[in-house]
Amino acid sequence: MDRERDDAPRELPRFALGPVAALAAVFAAVLTVLSGRYGYHRDELYFLEAGDHPAWGYVDQPPLTPLIARAATEVFGDSAAGLRVPATLAFLAVVVVVALVARELGGDRRTQVLAAGLAGVSAQPLAVGHLVSTACFDLLAWLVICWLTLRLLRTGDGRWWPAIGLCVGVGLLNKYLVALLVLALLAAVLAVGPRRVLRSPWLFAGAAVALLVAAPNLWWQADHDWPQLTVAEGIGTDDGTENRLLFVPQQLIYLSPLFVPVWVAGWLRLWRDPALRWARATAVAYPLLCVLVLALGGKGYYVVPLLLVLLVAGCEPAVGWTRRHGRAWPVVAVVVTVAINAAVTLPVLPQSALTVPLALNKEQGEQIGWPELADAAEEGWSAIPVRSRPRAVVFTSNYGEAGALDRYGPARGLPRPYSGHMSYADWGPPPDSMDGPVLVVRQEDAGGTRRYFTDCRQVARVDNGHEVENEEQDAPVLLCSGTTKPWSRLWPSLRHYY
């Protein structure tokens, strides 16, 4: 029998607009000041080039993030700081939505501000919030869906389904992972209720809205034989075992080890508190989502949005604890968390001091050394006789290197780069008439690339100048006399997805 109760509150506490807005302003100032301190991330360089090749889809992603990257540079300037304005705005929206989730769970103004603050200084939101990435906008989409779902469950008003469907559709235009959240939430509601929301005819309207919004990209993927599935399969094959082994430890650090008691208390509150019986599905959805991600070999950060919901739910017990035991230890925990998470996720340290942060967050290092890579390519290009350059090609092993040469190469007299990686493969190959020398920029471990070219010799090596051990540090630059086959015949072999 479906024993659902209608005791969910209809009235909510006032929203702490002023304090939350002030908190968001502080975060905005910090992120803006730091936004140009290092340089572009490899993915940002790729998004910039993808945005210059607008399409309804790309082999490894839907179109939203590249289009946002293109719009950002048009509106805010063609720089790393200008590009990252939408990421900052998305981060601020995350802070506000977290406060709205706290309000939805009955949190007063103090609890709302605490929830927004803890979420804002958590590691994963900071890590993705200061860079333009699919994960940045994915985090926002998931949290908005969770907030609207809580509102649906609390009120029982099926008219929230179309709004949820709209957010799901937009999320699908950014990253398909949002489908895992939908599955987990639906299964959780079916398991523990309130099931009446699943009987609403508005559910079908919401599903139709989601499909309508996502349809152009889904059509593109179908028309191109679903390359996204090939990419996902490759990630699971290459990284699945490591992702599964690291999954549980990552759950402990993705917000902060010192916040673990808070989100554990939040899970217990959602599961046990009779006043939140209507929201119990969110407690069930978290372990369900963990099982889905583990089964697929996905990355641990995929479940962070639901982890944030648990953190929010734990803020009210945390406020009660501080009233009984004092604020000293909680304040120390927050201060330590801010110091550690800022050093690990934000560009606050000198580039030469990133050895320790890189052990926890390698993405820090992926923002360093791209102009120096272009310098190395320029050095290699200078070894090509001037008369041979019109027929010469610059080829890179991955989209980060190609994106860097697209960005920094023209100022150094370099031609357009080519690559077989991800969607760069769709923007090539070079004409067969370009049968002269080939300048190959490749990662240190990308040895397989060399077999496609003849008479290769090393003419330069990448050095970022800070001894940062990222993927391109010490990458060789090779000068080859030509290719083993014409480019048109060679290109299918050069295409790769991971």
N, C-alpha and C positions, 0 to 999 in steps of 0.2 A: 504494500500500500504506500502511496505517496504522501507521507506525513509532513507536509509543508506547513510552516507557520507564517502568519501575516503580521508578525510583531516587529518587523523592520521599521525603524523610525522614518517618518515622512519629513520631519523638519530637521535641518542641519544647523550646526553652529555657524556663526558669521565667519566669512572668509577673511583671513588676516592679510588683506591686500597691501596695506602700507608696509608692514614689516617684511613680507615676502618680496615686495617690489624693491625695498632697500637692500635686502640680501642679494637679489638678482643683480642689482646695480653694482654691488661690490664684485661679484663674480665677473660681470661684463668688463669692468675696469681691468681686473687682473688678466683675463684672457686676451683683451685687446692689447694691453701693454706687451704681453709675451708672444703675440701671434706671429711676429716676423723675426723672432730672435735666432732661430736656427735656419731653417730653409724648408723648401717643399718636401713633403713625404713622397716616396716613389709612387704611391697610389694617386696622390694629388696630381702629379705630372701626367699620369695616365688619364685621369678624369679630364684634365684640361684638353688633351688631344682628342679624347673621345667626344667631348663637347663640341669640338670643331668638326666632327663627323656625325652630326645629329642623326639619330635613327630611333626606331621604336624598341630597339633592343641591341644588345651586344652579346658575344658568345659567353661571357662570364657574369653578366649582370643586366638588370633592367635599365631603363634610360634615365631615371630621375636624378641620380647623383651627378652624372656628367652634365645634364642640363642645368642643374643648380650651379655647378662649377663655371659653366660658360656664362650664365646670367650674373654670377657674382663678379667676375672679372669685367664684365661690361658695365656694371653699375658702380662697383666699389674700387675698381682699378686693377690693373694687371700685375698683381704682386701677391706674395704669400699672405700678407696681412689683408688685402682686399678679398682674396679667395676665401679666407676663413671667417668672414663676417657671418655667412649663413650658419656655419658650425657654432659660432658663439650664440647666435639667436636660437638655434635648436637647443643648445645647452640651457639657456635661460628658460626656454619653454619647458624643458624637463624639470627644472627646479619648481616652476609654477604648478605643473601637473602633479608633481609629487605632493605638494601642499594640498591640492584639490583631492587627491586620493586620501590624505589624512583626514580632511574634512568629511569625505564620504563615509569614512569609518567612525565618525563621531568625534574626531579630535578637535579640541578647542584651539584658540589662536596660538597659544604657546606650543601645543603639540604640532600644529601645522608648520610653524617656523622651525622647530627642531627637526622635523622630517625633511623639510626643504634643505636645511643646512647640512644635515648628515649625508643626504644624497649628493649635494653639491661638492662635498669634499671627499667622496668615495672615489676609489682608484679608477674603476672602469669608466664611469661617466666623465671624469677628467681626461682619461686617456683618449677617448674618442671625441670628446667635446671641443678640443682645441684644434682638431684637424678635420678637413672635409673628407668624410668616408661614408660608405654605405652603413657602417655600424653606428655612426653618429645619428643619422636620421632614422635608422631602424629602432634605436633605443627610444626615441621620441614617439614613433608610431606605436610601438608595443605598449608604452605607458599610457598613451591616450586611449588605446583599446581597453586596457585594464581598467582605467577610470570609468569609461562609458559602460563597461560590463558590470562594474560594481553598482553604478547608478541603475542599470537595468535590473539587476538582482534585488536591489534595495526597494525600488518602487514597483517592480513587477509590470512596468509600462512597456509593452512591446514596441512602442513607437521609437524606442532607442535603437532598435535593430538597424534601420537604414543608416543612422550615423555611424554605428559600428562597422557596417558594411563599407561605407565610404572610406573610413580609416584603413580597413583591411585592404581595399583596392589600391589606395595610395601606397600602403606598405608594400604591396606586391609589385608596384612600379619601382620600388627601391631595392627590395631584397625578398626572395621567396621564403625566407625563414619564418616570416610572419604566419605562414600556414601551420607551422608547428604550434605556435601559440593558440591559434584557433582550435586545432585538434585537442590540445590539452584542456582548454577552457570548456569546450563542448563536452568532452568526456567527463570532466569533473562535475559539471552541472548535472549531467545525466546520472552520475553516481550518487551525489549527495544533495542535489536540488539547489534552489527551488526549480523543479522541472516545469512548472507552469509556463515559464518564459520560453521553453522550447515548443510549446503548443500554440504560440502566437502566430497568426498569419503574417505578421510583420517580419518574422524570421526569414521567410522566402523573399520578401522585398529587400532585406539586408543582403542576402546572398546574391540577388540579382544586381544590386548596386555594386557590390565588390567585383563581380565578374565583368560588368559593363566597364568599370574604370580600368581594370587590368587587361581587358580584351585585346587592345592593340599590341601589347607586349607578348601576350600569350600567343597571338596569331603569328607574330614575328618568330618566336621560338619554334612553333610548329612548322612554319615555312622553312626554317633552317635546320630541321631535324633535331631540335632540342639540344643544342650544344651545352646549355646550362647543366643538363644531366651528366654530360661527359666530364665537365669541370668538377661537379660535386663528387662524382665517382672517383676522380683522380685525387681529390682532397682526402676522401675517406680511405683510399688505398694507401696513399703516401703517409698521411698523418694520423690515421684512425687509431692505431695502437697507442701512440704517444698521447693523443687527446684523451683517450679513455683512462690512461694511467694518471694523468695530471688533473682529471676532472674534479675529484673531491678536494685536493689541496687548493685548486683554483677557486672553488666556492668560498674558501676561508679567507682568501686574500683579495678577491675582485672588488670588494667594498673596502674592508679593512679587517684584519684579524681582531682588532679591538671592538668592531661592531658586531661580531658573531653573536654575543649574548643578546643583543638587541633584536636581530632578525630571528633568532631561535625563539625568543619570547613572543615575537610577532606571529610566528607559525603556531605556537601553542595557543595564543589568544584567539586566532582565527578558528582554530579547531575546537576549543573548549568553551569559549565565552558564549553563553546563551543569547546575549544581545547581538552577537554577530553571526548567529546561525545562518542567516541569509547569505553571508559572505564566505561560508566555509569552503565553497568550491575553489576559491583562490589558494587556500592551503593545500588542497588536493592537487591542484593544477601544477604546483611547483615540482613535486616528485614525479608526476606523470611526464612533465616536460623533460626532466632529467633523464628519465628512462628512454624517451624518444631520441634525445641527443646522443646518449651513450650508444644506443643501438645503431645510429647512423655514423658514429665515429666523429661527430661534430665537435666544435670547439666549446670550451667551458663557458665562454662569455655569452653564448647564445641565451642562457637562462637568466642573465643578470637583471633584466626588467622585472621578472617575477620575484627575484631576490630583493629588489628595491621595494616591491609591494610588501613583502614580509618585514623589511626594515621599517617601513612606515607604520605597519600594524604594531610593531614593537615599541614605538616611540611613547605611547601612552603608559605602558608599564615602566618604561625608563624614566619618565617624568615622575611617576609615583615612587620609584626607587630613590631618586635624588631627594625627594621631599623627606623621606625617612632617614636617609644615610648621609645627606649632604652632597654638595656639588664638586667637591675637590677631585675625586677620582674621575668622574665623567669629564670634567674640564681637562684634566691631564690627558685622558684618552683621546679627546678631540684634538688637542694641540699636537700630540705625537702623531696622530693620523694625518693631520694637515702637513706636517713637516715631511713625513715619509712619502705620502702620496704625491705631494708636489714635486719632490726630487725625482721620483720614479716616472711620473707621467708628463710633467710639464718642462718646458725648456728653461729651467731656472739655473742649472749648473753650467759651468764652463764646458765646452765640448770635449776638452781633454780629460774631464773628470767623470765620464759616463760609464766607466767600467762596471761599477756596482749596479747602477740602474739598469744597464743593458741585460743583466742576468735575470731581471724580472720583467722587463719591457723592452724587447728588441726594437720596437717601433721608434724609440728615441733615436737610435742610430740611423734609421732609414731617412732621416731629415738632413743628413750631413754628408757633404762630399760631392754633390752633383756638379757644381761648377768645376771642381777639380777633375771630375771624370771627363768633362768637356775639354779641359786643358790637355789631358792625356790624349784624347782623340785628336785634338788639334796638332799635338806633337807628332802623332802617327800620320796624320794627313799631310804634314809637311814633308814626309819621306816619300810621297808619291810625286813623280815628275810632273811638272805643270802640264805638259802635253798629254798626259794620261788621265788627268783629273776629270775631263768631261765624260769619260766612260767608266769612272770609278764609282764604287758603292760603299757606303758605310752601313754595316750590319751589326745589330746588337742581339744579345742572347735573351733579353727580357724587356718587358714594357717600361720598367723603371729607367733603364739605360737609354732606351729610345726616347722616352719622354724628356729626359734630361738633355739629350742632344737636340730635340725639337725646341726646347726652351732656351738653352745656352749656346747651341751650335751656330746659329746664323751670325751672332756677333763675333765668332771666331773664324768665320769664313767656311764653315762646314756645310755640306749639302744636307738635304733631308735624310734622316736615318730610316732604315727598314728593319723590321723584326718579324719573326714568325710566331711571336708570343701573343696569346689571347687575340683580341680584336685587331691588333697591329697586323696580323696576318691577312685580315680582310682589306687593309689599306695598302697592300702591296700586290704583287711583287715588283721589283724593278723591271724595266723593259729589258728584253733579251739583248737589245743593242748596247746596253751598259755591260759590256763584256771585258772591262778592264780590271784593274786591281780591286781587291776587296779589303777594306779596313774592318776588322772584326773586333768588337768590344764584347768581352764575355766575362762572366763570373769565373772565379778561380776554379770551381769544380764543374764548369760546363764544358768538359773535354770532348763530348760527343759532337759538338758543333764543328770542330776542326776538320772532320772527315769529309765535309762537303766542299772544301776549298783546297787549292793546290799551292804548294811551295810557300808555306806560311812561316813567318819568322816574327819574333816579338820585337816591336819597335818602341813600346812605351808601357808603363805600368801605372795604374791608378793609385794615388796616395792622397787621402783626404786632409793630410796635414795635421791631424789631431790624434792619430793612432786609435781611431774609433774602429772597432772590429765589426763593421757591418758587412753586408753581402758583397759590396763592390770593392772593399779595401783590398789592395794588391791585385785587383783584376788585371789580367794581361790585355794589351792591345796588340793585335796581330796584323801584319800586312801580308796578304796572300796575293799571288799572281792572278788568280781567277777562280772560277767555280768548276766543279767536276762535270756539271751539266748546265744547259741554259736555265736561266732563272725560272721560266715558266714550268719546266719539268722538275726542277729542284724544289719548288715552293711547297708542294704537299708534304714533302719529307721534313721541311723546316718548320711547319706549323706545329705548335705544341700548346697545351693548356695549363701546364703546371711545372 
